[in-house]
Amino acid sequence: MLRAGALAVMAMALVACGSTAPESASTPTPSITVSATPSLSPTATTAVDLSGYLTQKLIWTPCRRGLQCSTLSVPINYLDPSGGSISLALVKRVASGTRGRIGSLVVNPGGPGGSGVDYVINNPDLIGPDLRKVYDTVGFDPRGVNRSAPIRCLTPAQSDAFYAADGTPDSDAEATAVFLVGRKFAQSCQSAAPGYIGYLGTREAAQDLEILRSALGDKKLNYLGKSYGTFLGLQYANKFPSKVGRFVLDGVVDPSLNISEFTEGQARGFQRALDAFLVDCISRGCPLGGTKQRATARLILLLKQLDARPVQVGDRSLTEALATTGILASFYSQSSWPSLRAALRQVLRGDGSGLLALADLYTDRNPDGTYASNSLDAFYAISCMDRGDSRGVDATQADAQKLLATSKVFGPFFAWGDTPCQSWPVKATLEPQRITAEGTGPILVIGTTGDPATPVEWAQDVAGALADATLLTYRGDGHTAYGRGSSCIDTATELYLRTGATPADGTVCR
């Protein structure tokens, strides 16, 4: 039952860096220290003293692949720091140069639920060689994620069932069943972390970034955020504009959107990606058909057939939801298109193993049935604190019908994406907001015309709203742009990160 929002952001980390984790001996999972049970609805009456956190000294120790690891202590509840603390896992690739060093470049690969620690470990060429000379590259696991006091709601078997569950209910009874699956997920998270679940949103994560900036000893935060990482970066810029250094936001999540607008944007983006894939597929002999209209109709029929009768793959079943997940995940990078084409050819012959493998790669599922991270649990635990959803079954059904006009293939699947958030036990801490971030220096905003998960319109709107921003556009397919093969994008981005000089606003790269 993977839904719209999860497809928005989590795959950036998976496509970019896989699921290999640091050795446990080198990067132990920080734990939660709670000296009192925090209130889930705190109210601020006096100024809060965070000096103990802001002045902490990081202790870096050698860890995997020549990197350095550390932990950062942050309060669970910023309005009551005495209520307990958690430790965030950090990793650093030290700058290779000795002259002209700028400081730290903090990176976030997306999610919510993506591991910044894995992102740095598994990507030695994450930034260009000239940048690696002058920046320490710092990755972190946000609160609730992977090694940073992770929230764990579902067992592996429960995660399997959640991912496989019906994503396009065809009747009132099925719609109610989908809603109840989401409610069960929310209840599991509440049971897993009753004193913690209310403090896992991006509001707190942005404040964590300020603690990290101070602990790193940087006067301003230099930051590269991709996908959900842009949402986190925008929340930081909104709260700490005077602390914004060189900021790159690539594959932008628009914070002004409500849940219906967000879902419609994603449905539109993935439909565009499907159209681009089909054009390429047809040029190479597409198993779905020789025209885009025929291929689209055949794909719709295939998914309906899987809804009615899943295909057995060993001791598992390829359901409509898992097949859709495998298809959508393949749109994040053109490099996945050949695998998707082969998987579609297989499933049309009754073999669902290819599509199931694509879904498993996306969801971080290991061959033994375990999951390599807690990305599913963290995704909803964070997302539901960021975007409250109280639409209910009837309104969600209505949205599903409306989204057919945006995407006949994926519309309803996207509409049903937030059922856990509709039953979330804690009120969301953020509201849709047009962020201007008055007082920052220039921010570089990057959008990709064929981006499925974060449509280019979101980058355009965010760049237009920010008080000081430059829009850089990549004309191409796939999710995000920097480091994906465009020398034009890479050169402009790296010049900005080295010198602060932005390209001409509205520059379009290929």
N, C-alpha and C positions, 0 to 999 in steps of 0.2 A: 504494500500500500504506500509506496513512495510517491510523494506528491510534488506539486509545483514548486513550493519553496525549497524543498530539499534539493531539487534539481537545479535550483538557481545558483547554488553557491558551493556546495560541498565538493563538487567534482574538480574544482580548480586544484585543490591540494592533491587529489588522487591522480589526475592526469599528469600533473607536473612532477610529482615526486614519489608516487607509489605509496606503499604502506610499510616500508621497512622502518622499524623503530630503532632508536639508540639502544645500546646494550643496557640492560637494567642495572648492572652494577655501576655504570657511569652516570645514569640519569634516573635516580629513584623517583617514584611518583610522590610528589609532595602531598602531605595530608592536611586535613582540616583540623584546626585547633579552636575549639569553642569553649570559652570560659563562662558564657551565659547564653541562654537561648534567645537569639535575636527576634525582635518583632518583625512580622511580615509587612506591617503598615506603619513605618516609623514617621515621626514628624519632627522637623528640625525647629528647635526653639533657641539654641545658642550656637555660636561659632564652634566648629569642630577642630580640635587640635590633631593634625596629621604629621607633626614635625618628626615624630619617631619613625614614621614610615619614609618620609621624604629625605631623611638624612642617613638612611641605612647604607652600609657599604656592602657591595656585592663581592662574594668570594668565588673566584673562578678557578676551576680545576680542570686538568686535561681530561678529555673524554673522546668519544669515537671520532675516527678519521682526522685526527689532528686538531679538533675543535676544542673549545672550552665550554664548560657547563656551569650553571649556577642556579640559584633559586631566589625569588623576590617575594618578600612578605607583604601582603596587602590585607586590609580589613575586609571582613565579610560585608559589613554594613557601614557605609561611609558616614552615615548620620549618627552611628553609635560604634565607634572603633573599639570600644572596650568589650563588645559582644563577641569577639573571636576573630581569628585571622586564618588565611590560607596562604599557601606558597605556590607561586607560579614557576613552572619550569622554563629555563632560558638556555639558549645555546648561542655561541659567538664564533664566527670565523674572523680571526684577527686580520686587519688590513696588512697587505704584503709590503707596502711602501714605507719609507722612513721620512719622506718629505711631503709637505702639503696635506697632511692628514686632516680630514674634516671632522671626524667623530664617528658616531654610530648611525647606521641606517637600519631602522627597525622595520621588519617585514611581516605582513600577514597575508596568507595565500587564499583565504576565503572560508566558506562554511555557511553559517556558523557551525563550528565543529571541526574545522581543518586545523591541523597541527603545524604551527610555525616552526617548531623544533625539527620535525621531520622535513619540512620544506627546505630549511637551510642545510641539514645533514645530507639530504639526497640530491641536492642541486649545487655542486661546487661552482657552476657557471651561472648561478642565479642572477647575478649582475655582471656587467661587462668588466674586462680586465683592468681598464683604467679606473673604474669605480672601486674595484677590489683593492687597489693600491691606497686609496684615500679613506675608505670607509671600513669600519668593523661592521660586518653583517650580523644582525641580532635577530633571532627568531624566538618566539615565545608561544606557549600553549595558553590561550585565554582561560579564564576561570571556568571550571566545569569540563574542560576539554583534555582528554588523553592523559597527560601526566600532572595536570594542575587541578588537584582535588576533583577528579572526574565524577560526574553524576552517572549512575548506572541504573537504568529503569527496567530494562528487559533482559531476560536470559537470551542466549543465542537462539534457542528454539522459538521463543516469543518474537524475536526480531525476524526470524524466517517467516513466521505466520503474518506479521505485520506487513512486511514487504510484499507478500504474495496475495494479500486479501483484496477483495473486489475494489477496484478504483473507479468504476463507472456504473453505479447502481441504476437498474432499469425499472425499479418499482418502489413504492413507498416502503415496503418491507425491507428491500435491499438497502435503501437509503438509511433507514433506521439502524440496520445492522452496521453499516459503515460508521455512522455516528457513534454507535456504542463501542466499536473498536477504538475509535479515537478517545472516548471517555476512559476506557480501560487503560490506555497508554498514559493519559494524564494522571490517573489515580496511582499507577505504578510509580511514576516519578515523584508524586507527593509522598508516597510511602517510603521511597528510597532516601529522600533528603528533606524531611519536613521543616527543618530549621535553616535550610540552605537554598531551597528552590526559588525563593523570592528575590535572590540576589545574584542571579546568573545572567541578567540582561546586559545589553550593550551600554546602558547607562553606567553601570559599574565598571565594565571593561574599559571604557574610555577614561575613567578615573584611574584605573590600574595603569594605563599608558602614561599618565602624568607621573605616577610614582616611579615607573620604569625610567622615564626620561631623567628624572632627578637622580636616581641611583646610578645611572650610566654616566652622570657628570656632564651632560650636554645642556647648554643654555636653551636650546630649542630642539624640538623633536623632528628629526628627518625621517621620512616614512614612505614606504612603498606598500600600498594596499591594493589587493586585487579582489574583485567580486565583493563578497561580504566585507572584506577588508576595507573597501571604500566606505561602507556604511559606518564601520567603526571609526575610520579616520574622520569622517564628517562630524560624528558626534564629539570627537575630541576637539576638532577645530571650532565647533560651536561653543564648547565649554571653556577652552583654553586658547583663544585666538592669538594671544600675544606669545604663546609658546610654539606656534607652528613654524617650523623651518622649511626645508624643501620637501614638499608633499606631492607625491604622485598617486593619483586615484585612477585605476585602470579597470574597466568593466564595472561601471558605476551602478550601485543600488540607490534609487531615488528615495530619500527619506520622507518626501512629501506625499507619498502614495498610501491610500488606505488599502485594505486587503483585496478588495474587488479590483481596484485599479492595478495593483501589483500583479494579480493573477492574470488579468487580461493582457498586460504587457508581456508576461512570459509566454502565454499561449501564442501571441502574435510572433514573438521572437523565435520560438521553436517551430512554428509553422513555416516561417521564412527559411529556417535551417533545413527543414524537410524538403522544401521546394528546391533549395540549392543542391541538396544531396541527390534528389531524384533526377535533376538535370544531368549531374555527373554520372549517376548510375546508368541512366539510359544511354549515355554516350559510350558506355563500356559493356553494354549488354545486360540490362537490369532484369533480375528474376521476377520483378513485380509487373513488368509490362513495358511496352515500347513507347508509350506516351505518358506525360505527367498525369493526365486525367485518369488513364487506365491504371497506372501504378498506384495512385492515391486510392482509387476505389478498391484495388486488390488489397492494399494494406488495411483499409477499414474492415474489409471482410475477414482478413486474417485475424485481426484483434477480436472481432466479434466471435469468431470460431473458437479462439482460445478462451474467451469469457465463458462460452457454453461448455467447452470440453478442453481442459488443459492438456498439454502434451507431456507424457511421462518421460523423464530424463533420469534414469537410474531409480533411486528411491525418492526423487523429488519430482515436482510438477512445474512445468513452465506455464504460469497463469498469464492472463492478459496483463495484469499489473507488472509482473516481472518482465514480460516481453516489452512492454512500453518503456520500462526503466532502461533496459538494454539499448533500445532504439534511441531514446532521448539522450542518454549518456554519450552515445557515439557522435553527437553533434558538437561536442565541446572542442573537437579538433578534427581537421580533415584527415589526419593520419589514421583515424579510426574508421573512416568510410569504407576502405576495402574489407575490414573485418565485419562491418555491418552488412555489406553486400553479400559476403559469403554466408553469414549467419541467416540472412533472409532466404537465401537459396536452400540452405539446409532445412529450415523450418517448413518451407513449402513442400518438402519431401518427407515431412514427418519427424525430423530430427531437431529438437529444440535445444541441443547442447550449446550451440554457438551463441544464441541470444541469452541463455542462462549464464554463460561465462561472462558476457558483457555486463549483465546486471550484477553479477558477483564482484567483478572488478570495480564497478562503481560503488557498490555498497560496502566494500572492504571486507567481504566474506572470504574466509580461508577455506581451502579444500576439505579440512576436517570439520567444518560446520561452525567453527568459532569465528569471531569478528576481530580484526586486527586493531580496532579502535572503538571508542564509544561515540563515533560521529553521529549516529542516528539519535541517540539519547540527548547528546549535547545540542544537536540541531534544534530539536523541538523545545528543549529546556530554555535555550536562549531566544529562539524566534518568538515563542509565545509570550515572553516578557517584553518583547520589542513591538509586536503588532497584535494587539488584542483582537479577537474574532468572536463576536457574539451573534453571528447571523442566524444560526439555527438551521435545522434541516430544510424547512420550506424555502428559506432565502437561498440556501446553497443549491438546492435543486433548480431554482429560478436562474441562478448564476450559471449553472451547468448548461442550461438550455440556451442562454444568451451567448455563451462562449462557443457554441457550435458555429456561429457566424464568423468567429475569429479563426477557429481551427476545427474542422469537422473530425479530424483525426484525434486531436489531443484535448480539445476544449473541456469536455466533462471531466477528464482525468485531472486537469489542473484545478477545476472548481472545487473538487473534493479534497484538496491538499492540506487543509488546516483543521481537520476535525479534532485533533488533540487540543489545539488552542481554544476551540469552542467550549471545552470542558476544563480549561486550565484553572487550578485552584487558587491562583494568585493573580491579582489584577496587573495588567501590563504597565510598565513604568515609562514607556515612551508613547507619544502620539504622533501621527503624521505631521511633519513640520517642514516648511520651506527654509532651509538653512542658508543664511547669508555669510556667517562667520566674519563679521566686520572686524578689521584689525589684524588680519593675517597678512603675510606677504603673498606673492603670487603662488597659486596652486595649479598644478598641471593635471588636467582632466582628460582621460583618454577613452574614446569609444570606438567600437568596431561595428561596421555597418551590418554584418551578418551574425552578430553575437546572439546566440539563442537565449541565454539565461539573463543577460543584462542588456536589453535592447539599446541601440545607439541613441534613441530618443531620451533615455534616462540620463545619459552623459550630457546631452545637449541641454536638457532642462536644469540639471545641477550646475553646469558651468554658467548658465545664464543667471541662476539665483545667487551664486557666490559673489561676494563683493570684489574679489580679486582672483580671477581664474582665467586660464587659457585652455581652449578646447583643441585637442589634437585627435584627428580621426583616422582610423585605419580602414581602408576600403577592402574588405575581405571577409572570410568566414572564420568561425571558431570563437571561443570565449577568451576575452582579453587580447592584448596586442603586444605588450613589451616582452621581448625575449622569445618571440614566436616566428622570427624569420624576416621581419621587415627591417631593413637597414635604416630606412627613413624614420620609423618609429623609434628604433633603438638609439640612433644618433641624437635625435631631438631630446629624448628622455635623459640620456646620459649627460648631454651638455647641460641640461637644466640641473641635474643632481650634482654635477661638478662645480658649476659656476653660478647657478641661479638664473641664468638667461633662458627665457621661454621662447618657443617658436612663435611665429606670427599666429595670432588667434584665428582659428578656422582652418589651419593647415590640414590638408588631406594627404595621406600616404598610401602607397600600395605595397 
